């Protein structure tokens, strides 16, 4: 979102004031846009790696603190 905002600012600034270097606005806007896409992709990969890490640990969802060995009404324990 910041890349789009800054890109709009650069385009407006280019039309109002111009730049000495030809193509600067296009290069900077494209660089910010693709850097943002790259960071979002890395975040998605990081979330999947975190899920894989949690599964690999194979820890139970809960831990039984004490077993009371109570009999169930139908005689099963």
Secondary structure, 3 states (H helix, E strand, C coil): CHHHHHHHHHHHHHHHHCCCCCCHHHHHHHHHHHHHHHHHHHHHHHHHHHHHHHHHHCCCCCCCCCCCCCCCCCCCC
